[in-house]
Structures are given as C-alpha cells and as structure tokens.
Amino acid sequence: NGFFNQYFAVGSVSILCFVHGTAVSWTSPFTLLLMSENSPLPSGPITMEEASWIASISSISSVLSIYPLGYLGNKFGKKLTMLLSIIPNTSFWIILIFGTNPYHIMIGRLFSGITGATMLALFPLFVADIASNNIRGALMSILMVSGSLGSLMGYVTGYLLSYETIPLVMISFPILFTILMLILPETPQSLILQQKYEKAKKSLTFYRGKYTEAVGLEYENIKNSIENQSQSNRCDVKQLLSKESICSFILITCIAALVTFGGSTTYQSYTALFFNRSGSQFEPNLSSIYAGATAFLSTIISFFTADKIGRKFLLLVSFIGAAIFLTILGIFSYCFENNFDTSSIFWLPDVCIYLITFTFFFGVVPIPWVVVVEILPQNIRTFGQIYYSSTFYLLLFISNKCVPILLERIYFYNIMWLFAAINVIGMIFIYFCIPETSGKSLIETPEQMLDDKIDKQNCNKV
C-alpha cells in the first residue's frame, strides 16, 4: 500500500512533467511550419533568429524563477507550489490560441519556462521527501518517463492536428492535475518545516501505507534531522563555502554542462530540424514521432533498470553510445554534403538519430536529476538542487540559442562531431568523478563521497 501511494503521488505530480514535455517538443513540429510560406501567423513566416528565440527563451524565465520557486517550496510546501505552477503552462496554450506574431509566442514560452523550473527544481525534492530507499530511483525516473511521453504527445499532435487545435486539447490536462493534487497530502518534511507535526506524521503514514513502529522511528529521524539542520544552518554561507559543498557544486556544474552541451536537450527542441538537415529522405515531422516513441521506450527501460544495474553504469553506457552514433551521423552528413553516393544507405541518418535519442534518454537525460539529489549533502540539498536547475537552464538557453545559428554558419556534421566529443568527455568524467548512488540512502551517499579516499582524490582533481 505504501508503494502504491508513492507511485500514485508521483504519477499525479508527473502530469506537470507531461504538459511541460509537450510544450518543449511543440517547437519541433512547428518551427519548420512557422518558417515556411504557410505560416499560421498573420504576421507571416518567422526568421531563423526568431525561431531560435522561441526555442530558447523559456530557459530565461526558468533561470529567473527557480530561486523564488525554491523559497516558495520551502515556505509554503512543495505540493502547493507545484499546484500553482500549472497556471503559467496554461497561459502558454491560451496565448498560442490568440497570438498573431512570433513575439506573442515568445511571451507564452516565457510562461511555460516557469512550469519547467518548478518541475525540475521541486519534483526531485518532492520524490526524495516521500520515497522509500529501494524505489527512489524508479520514482525519480517517472519525471523523465512522463516528460518524454509529453514530448511524444507534442510530436504526434504536431503531425496530426493543426496549429490552432493543439492548445485546445492541452488545456484539459491542468484540470486533471489540479484534482489529483488536491487529494495528496503535503510532504512530511514540508509540514515539519511549517511546524505542523501531527499532519506531518499523518503524511508519512499515508506515503508508507500504514503506521508502524518503523514509520514512527522514521518520522522522529526526519524531524530531528530537520531541526538539527535548522540549528546548524544559521550560517548558510559558511556551509556553502565548505570544501564538501564546493566539491559538490563543481560536480553538478560539470554534469549540467555535459548534459546540455552534449546535445541531449537540443535534440528534443529541434528534432524535425535535425532530420531535415541530416540528409534524411523521410518526412521530418513523421520521423520526429518515431524519435519521440524511441525516447519514451528508452525512459521506460531506464525506469526499470535505474535501481538494479546502477546509475553510474547507465550514464556511462549513455554517454559512450551517444558519442558513437553522433560520430556516425556526422560521417554520413559529411558524405552527403560532399556529394558522395549515399543512396544505398539513405536510411542511416534516421537510424542514427533514433539510436542517439535512445541512448540519451536511457541515461544522460533522466539519471543526472537523480544523482544530483543523492550526492548533495543534506544541509545544502534544497539550495544545491535549485542551483543545478538554474545552471542547467542557463546552459540550455545558450545551447538552444546557438545551435540554429551554427546550423546556418557551419555544417551539420561539425555540430554532430562537437556533440560526440563532449559526450566522450562526459563518459570520462562520470567514470572517474561520480560515485555509485543506487541503493544508498540520501545520508549515505554524501558521506561516501567524503569518507572514501578515492572519491576525495577525484573531487580534488575536479
């Protein structure tokens, strides 16, 4: 019963990830349409510069809103903050209905970025608060499973439905999200911070299925841990500037850079454009649907394996697999651009993009959000998660803004090879600097990083 309640809670919250995933992938099928002579906007076709702003501008609002959202999550509770964050996403779809030019779309994308910031800043913390140790990785993976399902929804609806119809369909999901969230109790940790101790005990009992002596002991441990943190964290700056904290911040900054600059996030926003530029002989938006289905399948596999074969192994396989297939795609694109005969392997770019998508969503996309929470010391976990999210979105903005411009100035294959090189660096970094966190409690992993001599040496190297 406890596991069911945890999955039900995370499944309900994941609707937020679903609608945001759709908003993210919305740019893929409609970028080419908005740039064409058949643009649905009364103002006419948009430029590549405007397309890059539409794809990337949501990251700006995400960066600016993450810290206020973190404060609101701590002050008023993670559940309530996530419930309110559905409003900006709904605003995005409403603006699409009435917008007449690219600047209206950009404003809508700014609103959607707030929802994305809430999802990535608070969802992992919500899961960490309610999850049992042995299913925490699986629950965390639901974040990306639902996000990739939302992305698939964006690709499918973008291919099957008109520009004007999709917002009308998507507005229905916030209603379901609101109903389910009202059923759930706030997390025990948030209630303890608000000094609502009886409600906190009832909340923990709900997420554990029934009250037992072990649940009572867990409640006392959580309560004592939070109270000790409240006393020990009066000098927050001192905690943040400790060697352990600086080491953790360097690690998660490197993870954010490798994930965003390695191409995993860019593929989601520009899937159809990449198919169009790769030399693919198939219809880009239809191929994007297959890529979205591949991403969804991959995250499902990650969901079932995250706690069994280890986070570190998934990341290593994901980075090296992506590097191999990106290199092959770059070679094909080079041959295609230089008029080599590629007719006998016309299918290769599509297969490569599907395999790249599979390897990205197998590890690089979902797992870092789990690992970051697990390697951060307890006393800076909330701030560290918010820092990682803001860094991720800042670098995501740079990546999404620059890639379309680079496509106009350098060849597609050069970008693929650049992505491949960054993924090789990512594989080396994960192997030497990130500990295995699977199956360990949220207290054990940071202590392992500090106590293990090898991990100390690796942190010093970083």
C-alpha positions as CSV (number, residue, x, y, z in Angstrom):
1,N,0.0,0.0,0.0
2,G,2.8,2.4,0.8
3,F,4.4,1.8,-2.6
4,F,1.1,2.3,-4.3
5,N,0.6,5.6,-2.5
6,Q,4.1,6.7,-3.5
7,Y,3.6,5.8,-7.2
8,F,0.1,7.4,-7.2
9,A,1.6,10.6,-5.8
10,V,4.5,10.8,-8.2
11,G,2.2,9.8,-11.1
12,S,-0.1,12.7,-10.2
13,V,2.7,15.2,-10.0
14,S,4.2,13.8,-13.3
15,I,1.2,15.3,-15.2
16,L,3.1,18.6,-14.7
17,C,6.1,17.0,-16.4
18,F,3.8,15.6,-19.2
19,V,2.3,19.0,-20.1
20,H,5.7,20.7,-19.9
21,G,7.2,18.0,-22.1
22,T,4.6,18.7,-24.7
23,A,5.3,22.4,-24.5
24,V,9.0,21.7,-25.0
25,S,8.6,19.4,-28.1
26,W,6.0,21.8,-29.5
27,T,8.8,23.7,-31.1
28,S,10.0,20.7,-33.1
29,P,7.0,20.2,-35.5
30,F,6.1,23.9,-35.7
31,T,9.5,25.5,-36.2
32,L,9.6,24.4,-39.9
33,L,5.9,25.4,-40.4
34,L,6.3,28.8,-38.8
35,M,9.3,29.5,-41.0
36,S,7.5,28.4,-44.2
37,E,5.2,30.4,-46.5
38,N,2.3,28.5,-45.0
39,S,2.9,30.0,-41.5
40,P,-0.3,30.2,-39.5
41,L,0.7,33.5,-38.0
42,P,-1.0,36.6,-39.6
43,S,2.4,38.3,-39.4
44,G,3.9,35.8,-41.9
45,P,6.9,33.5,-41.8
46,I,9.4,33.8,-38.9
47,T,13.2,34.0,-39.4
48,M,15.8,31.5,-38.1
49,E,16.8,34.1,-35.5
50,E,13.2,34.4,-34.2
51,A,12.9,30.5,-34.2
52,S,16.0,30.3,-32.0
53,W,14.5,32.7,-29.6
54,I,11.2,30.8,-29.5
55,A,13.0,27.6,-28.7
56,S,15.4,29.0,-26.1
57,I,13.6,31.9,-24.4
58,S,11.7,29.7,-21.9
59,S,15.1,28.9,-20.3
60,I,15.5,32.6,-19.3
61,S,12.3,32.6,-17.2
62,S,13.3,29.2,-15.8
63,V,16.6,30.6,-14.5
64,L,14.9,33.7,-13.1
65,S,12.1,31.8,-11.4
66,I,14.0,28.9,-9.9
67,Y,15.2,30.6,-6.8
68,P,11.8,32.2,-5.9
69,L,10.2,28.9,-6.5
70,G,12.7,27.2,-4.2
71,Y,11.8,29.7,-1.5
72,L,8.1,29.2,-2.0
73,G,8.6,25.5,-1.9
74,N,10.3,25.7,1.5
75,K,8.0,28.4,2.9
76,F,4.6,27.1,1.7
77,G,5.3,23.5,0.7
78,K,6.4,21.7,-2.4
79,K,2.9,20.4,-3.2
80,L,1.2,23.8,-3.1
81,T,4.0,25.4,-5.2
82,M,3.8,22.7,-7.9
83,L,0.0,23.1,-7.9
84,L,0.2,26.8,-8.6
85,S,2.8,26.3,-11.3
86,I,0.3,24.8,-13.7
87,I,-1.1,28.3,-14.2
88,P,1.9,29.5,-16.4
89,N,1.7,26.4,-18.6
90,T,-2.0,27.0,-19.1
91,S,-1.2,30.6,-20.0
92,F,1.2,29.4,-22.7
93,W,-1.5,27.4,-24.5
94,I,-4.0,30.3,-24.2
95,I,-1.5,32.7,-25.7
96,L,-1.0,30.3,-28.7
97,I,-4.7,30.5,-29.4
98,F,-4.8,34.3,-29.6
99,G,-1.2,35.1,-30.6
100,T,-0.7,36.7,-34.0
101,N,3.1,37.1,-34.2
102,P,6.4,35.5,-33.0
103,Y,6.6,37.9,-30.1
104,H,3.4,36.6,-28.7
105,I,4.7,33.0,-28.9
106,M,7.9,34.2,-27.1
107,I,5.9,35.6,-24.3
108,G,4.0,32.3,-24.0
109,R,7.2,30.4,-23.9
110,L,8.4,32.6,-21.1
111,F,5.4,31.5,-19.1
112,S,6.0,27.8,-19.9
113,G,9.6,28.1,-18.6
114,I,8.2,28.8,-15.1
115,T,6.4,25.5,-15.1
116,G,9.6,23.8,-16.3
117,A,11.6,25.4,-13.5
118,T,9.1,24.2,-10.9
119,M,9.2,20.7,-12.4
120,L,13.0,20.4,-12.3
121,A,13.6,22.3,-9.0
122,L,10.8,20.7,-6.9
123,F,9.9,17.4,-8.4
124,P,13.2,15.6,-7.4
125,L,12.8,17.1,-3.9
126,F,9.2,16.0,-3.6
127,V,10.2,12.5,-4.6
128,A,13.2,12.5,-2.2
129,D,10.8,13.5,0.6
130,I,8.2,10.7,0.1
131,A,10.2,7.9,-1.5
132,S,11.4,4.6,0.1
133,N,15.1,4.0,-0.5
134,N,14.6,0.9,-2.7
135,I,12.2,2.6,-5.2
136,R,13.6,6.1,-5.1
137,G,15.4,5.7,-8.4
138,A,12.3,4.3,-10.2
139,L,10.2,7.2,-8.8
140,M,12.7,9.7,-9.9
141,S,12.7,8.2,-13.4
142,I,9.0,8.9,-13.7
143,L,10.0,12.5,-14.1
144,M,11.6,11.8,-17.5
145,V,9.2,9.0,-18.4
146,S,6.3,11.5,-18.2
147,G,8.3,14.2,-19.8
148,S,9.2,12.0,-22.8
149,L,5.6,10.9,-23.0
150,G,4.7,14.5,-23.1
151,S,7.3,15.1,-25.8
152,L,5.8,12.2,-27.8
153,M,2.4,13.8,-27.4
154,G,3.9,17.1,-28.9
155,Y,5.3,15.3,-31.9
156,V,2.1,13.3,-32.6
157,T,-0.3,16.2,-32.1
158,G,2.0,18.4,-34.2
159,Y,1.8,15.9,-37.0
160,L,-1.9,15.0,-36.8
161,L,-3.5,18.3,-35.5
162,S,-3.5,21.8,-36.7
163,Y,-1.6,24.7,-35.1
164,E,-4.9,26.1,-33.7
165,T,-6.2,22.8,-32.3
166,I,-3.4,21.6,-30.1
167,P,-3.7,24.3,-27.4
168,L,-7.4,23.5,-27.1
169,V,-6.5,19.8,-26.4
170,M,-3.7,20.6,-23.9
171,I,-5.7,22.9,-21.7
172,S,-7.7,19.9,-20.4
173,F,-4.7,18.4,-18.6
174,P,-4.3,21.1,-15.9
175,I,-7.8,20.3,-14.7
176,L,-6.9,16.7,-14.1
177,F,-3.6,17.7,-12.4
178,T,-5.4,20.1,-10.1
179,I,-7.9,17.4,-9.0
180,L,-5.3,14.8,-8.2
181,M,-3.0,17.2,-6.4
182,L,-5.8,18.2,-4.1
183,I,-6.1,14.6,-2.9
184,L,-2.4,14.3,-1.9
185,P,-1.0,15.4,1.5
186,E,1.9,17.8,1.6
187,T,5.3,16.1,2.1
188,P,6.3,15.3,5.8
189,Q,9.4,17.4,5.5
190,S,7.5,20.5,4.4
191,L,4.9,20.1,7.1
192,I,7.7,19.7,9.8
193,L,9.3,22.9,8.5
194,Q,5.9,24.6,9.0
195,Q,5.7,23.0,12.5
196,K,2.6,21.0,11.6
197,Y,3.8,17.9,13.4
198,E,0.6,15.9,13.5
199,K,-0.1,16.5,9.8
200,A,3.5,15.5,9.1
201,K,3.1,12.2,10.9
202,K,-0.2,11.5,9.0
203,S,1.5,12.4,5.8
204,L,4.4,10.0,6.3
205,T,1.9,7.3,7.3
206,F,0.0,7.9,4.0
207,Y,3.2,7.5,2.0
208,R,4.2,4.4,3.9
209,G,0.8,2.8,3.7
210,K,0.1,2.4,7.5
211,Y,1.6,3.4,10.8
212,T,4.2,1.0,12.2
213,E,7.0,1.3,14.8
214,A,9.4,1.7,11.8
215,V,7.3,4.6,10.4
216,G,7.3,6.3,13.9
217,L,11.1,5.9,14.1
218,E,11.5,7.3,10.5
219,Y,9.3,10.3,11.5
220,E,11.5,11.0,14.5
221,N,14.6,10.7,12.4
222,I,13.3,13.2,9.8
223,K,12.1,15.6,12.5
224,N,15.4,15.5,14.3
225,S,17.4,15.8,11.1
226,I,15.4,18.9,10.0
227,E,15.6,20.5,13.5
228,N,19.4,19.9,13.6
229,Q,19.7,21.4,10.1
230,S,17.7,24.4,11.2
231,Q,20.2,25.0,14.1
232,S,23.4,24.1,12.2
233,N,22.4,26.1,9.1
234,R,22.2,29.5,10.7
235,C,25.4,30.4,9.0
236,D,24.4,29.3,5.5
237,V,27.3,31.0,3.8
238,K,29.8,29.0,5.9
239,Q,28.1,25.8,4.9
240,L,28.0,26.7,1.2
241,L,31.7,27.6,1.2
242,S,32.9,24.4,2.9
243,K,35.2,22.1,0.9
244,E,32.5,19.4,0.7
245,S,29.9,21.8,-0.6
246,I,32.3,23.4,-3.2
247,C,33.2,19.9,-4.4
248,S,29.5,19.0,-4.8
249,F,28.8,22.3,-6.7
250,I,31.7,21.7,-9.1
251,L,30.5,18.2,-9.8
252,I,26.9,19.2,-10.5
253,T,28.1,22.2,-12.6
254,C,30.1,19.8,-14.8
255,I,27.1,17.4,-15.1
256,A,24.9,20.3,-16.2
257,A,27.4,21.4,-18.8
258,L,27.9,17.9,-20.2
259,V,24.2,17.2,-20.4
260,T,23.2,20.5,-22.1
261,F,26.3,20.9,-24.5
262,G,26.3,17.2,-25.4
263,G,23.2,17.6,-27.5
264,S,20.7,15.6,-25.4
265,T,18.4,18.6,-24.7
266,T,18.9,20.3,-28.1
267,Y,17.6,17.2,-29.9
268,Q,14.3,17.5,-28.1
269,S,13.7,21.1,-29.3
270,Y,15.0,20.7,-32.9
271,T,14.2,17.1,-33.7
272,A,12.4,17.9,-37.0
273,L,15.0,20.4,-38.0
274,F,17.8,17.9,-37.4
275,F,16.1,15.3,-39.5
276,N,15.7,18.0,-42.2
277,R,19.4,18.9,-42.1
278,S,20.9,15.4,-41.6
279,G,20.2,14.2,-45.2
280,S,17.2,12.1,-44.2
281,Q,14.9,11.1,-47.1
282,F,11.8,10.9,-44.9
283,E,9.2,13.4,-43.7
284,P,10.8,15.2,-40.7
285,N,7.7,15.5,-38.5
286,L,6.8,11.9,-39.0
287,S,10.3,10.8,-38.2
288,S,10.1,13.0,-35.1
289,I,7.2,10.9,-33.9
290,Y,9.3,7.8,-34.2
291,A,12.1,9.6,-32.3
292,G,9.7,10.6,-29.6
293,A,8.4,7.0,-29.3
294,T,12.1,5.8,-29.0
295,A,12.7,8.3,-26.2
296,F,9.6,7.1,-24.4
297,L,10.7,3.4,-24.7
298,S,14.2,4.3,-23.5
299,T,13.0,6.1,-20.4
300,I,10.7,3.1,-19.6
301,I,13.8,0.9,-19.7
302,S,15.7,3.3,-17.6
303,F,12.8,3.4,-15.2
304,F,13.0,-0.4,-14.6
305,T,16.8,-0.6,-14.5
306,A,17.8,2.5,-12.5
307,D,17.8,0.7,-9.2
308,K,19.0,-2.6,-10.5
309,I,22.2,-2.0,-12.5
310,G,23.2,1.3,-11.1
311,R,23.0,5.0,-12.1
312,K,26.7,5.2,-12.9
313,F,26.6,2.3,-15.4
314,L,23.5,3.8,-17.1
315,L,25.3,7.2,-17.5
316,L,28.5,5.5,-18.9
317,V,26.6,3.5,-21.4
318,S,24.5,6.5,-22.4
319,F,27.5,8.9,-22.9
320,I,29.6,6.4,-24.9
321,G,26.6,5.2,-27.0
322,A,25.6,8.7,-27.9
323,A,29.2,9.6,-28.8
324,I,29.4,6.6,-31.2
325,F,26.2,7.3,-33.0
326,L,26.8,11.0,-33.2
327,T,30.1,10.3,-34.9
328,I,28.5,8.0,-37.4
329,L,25.8,10.5,-38.2
330,G,28.4,13.2,-38.7
331,I,30.3,11.0,-41.1
332,F,27.1,10.3,-43.1
333,S,26.3,14.0,-43.2
334,Y,29.8,14.8,-44.4
335,C,29.5,12.4,-47.2
336,F,26.0,13.7,-48.1
337,E,27.1,17.3,-48.1
338,N,30.2,16.5,-50.3
339,N,28.1,14.6,-52.9
340,F,29.3,11.1,-52.1
341,D,26.9,8.4,-53.2
342,T,24.8,7.6,-50.1
343,S,21.7,6.2,-51.9
344,S,22.4,2.7,-50.7
345,I,22.4,3.8,-47.0
346,F,19.7,6.5,-47.2
347,W,18.2,5.1,-44.1
348,L,21.3,5.6,-41.9
349,P,20.6,9.2,-40.6
350,D,17.2,8.2,-39.4
351,V,18.5,5.1,-37.6
352,C,21.4,7.1,-36.1
353,I,19.0,9.8,-34.7
354,Y,16.8,7.1,-33.3
355,L,19.8,5.4,-31.6
356,I,21.1,8.8,-30.4
357,T,17.7,9.5,-28.9
358,F,17.6,6.1,-27.3
359,T,21.0,6.4,-25.7
360,F,20.3,9.9,-24.4
361,F,17.0,9.0,-22.8
362,F,18.5,5.8,-21.4
363,G,20.8,7.7,-19.1
364,V,22.0,11.2,-19.9
365,V,18.6,12.8,-19.7
366,P,16.9,11.2,-16.7
367,I,19.7,10.0,-14.4
368,P,21.5,13.3,-13.6
369,W,18.4,14.6,-11.8
370,V,18.6,11.6,-9.5
371,V,22.3,11.6,-9.0
372,V,22.4,15.4,-8.2
373,V,20.0,15.0,-5.3
374,E,21.8,11.9,-4.0
375,I,25.4,13.4,-4.0
376,L,24.5,16.7,-2.3
377,P,24.9,16.9,1.5
378,Q,21.6,17.0,3.3
379,N,22.2,20.6,4.7
380,I,22.6,22.1,1.2
381,R,20.3,19.7,-0.8
382,T,17.5,22.2,-1.5
383,F,19.8,25.0,-2.4
384,G,22.0,22.6,-4.5
385,Q,19.1,21.3,-6.4
386,I,17.9,24.8,-7.2
387,Y,21.5,25.8,-8.2
388,Y,21.7,22.8,-10.5
389,S,18.4,23.5,-12.1
390,S,19.3,27.2,-12.7
391,T,22.7,26.3,-14.1
392,F,21.1,23.6,-16.3
393,Y,18.6,26.2,-17.7
394,L,21.2,28.9,-18.3
395,L,23.3,26.5,-20.3
396,L,20.3,25.1,-22.0
397,F,19.4,28.6,-23.2
398,I,22.9,29.1,-24.6
399,S,22.8,25.7,-26.3
400,N,19.3,26.1,-27.8
401,K,20.0,29.7,-28.9
402,C,23.3,28.9,-30.6
403,V,22.6,25.6,-32.4
404,P,20.2,27.1,-35.1
405,I,22.7,29.9,-35.7
406,L,25.5,27.4,-36.0
407,L,23.5,25.4,-38.5
408,E,23.4,28.4,-40.7
409,R,27.2,29.0,-40.4
410,I,28.9,25.7,-40.1
411,Y,27.9,22.3,-41.5
412,F,25.6,19.9,-39.7
413,Y,28.3,17.3,-39.4
414,N,30.6,19.6,-37.4
415,I,27.9,20.1,-34.8
416,M,27.4,16.3,-34.5
417,W,31.1,15.8,-34.0
418,L,31.3,18.5,-31.4
419,F,28.4,16.8,-29.5
420,A,30.3,13.5,-29.8
421,A,33.5,14.9,-28.3
422,I,31.5,16.4,-25.4
423,N,29.9,13.0,-24.7
424,V,33.3,11.3,-24.7
425,I,34.4,13.9,-22.0
426,G,31.2,13.1,-20.2
427,M,32.0,9.4,-20.1
428,I,35.4,10.0,-18.7
429,F,34.1,12.4,-16.1
430,I,31.4,10.0,-14.9
431,Y,33.8,7.1,-14.7
432,F,36.4,9.0,-12.5
433,C,34.4,11.5,-10.5
434,I,30.8,10.3,-9.8
435,P,30.2,7.5,-7.1
436,E,27.5,4.9,-7.5
437,T,24.5,6.0,-5.6
438,S,22.0,3.2,-6.3
439,G,20.5,1.6,-3.2
440,K,22.0,4.0,-0.7
441,S,20.1,6.4,1.5
442,L,20.3,10.1,1.0
443,I,22.6,10.3,4.0
444,E,24.9,7.5,3.0
445,T,25.9,8.8,-0.5
446,P,27.3,12.2,0.5
447,E,29.1,10.6,3.4
448,Q,30.6,8.0,1.0
449,M,32.0,10.9,-1.1
450,L,33.6,12.4,1.9
451,D,34.9,9.3,3.6
452,D,36.0,7.3,0.6
453,K,39.7,8.1,-0.1
454,I,39.3,7.6,-3.9
455,D,36.3,9.9,-4.1
456,K,38.2,12.5,-2.1
457,Q,41.1,12.3,-4.6
458,N,38.7,12.5,-7.6
459,C,37.0,15.6,-6.1
460,N,40.4,17.3,-5.6
461,K,41.2,16.5,-9.2
462,V,37.9,18.1,-10.4
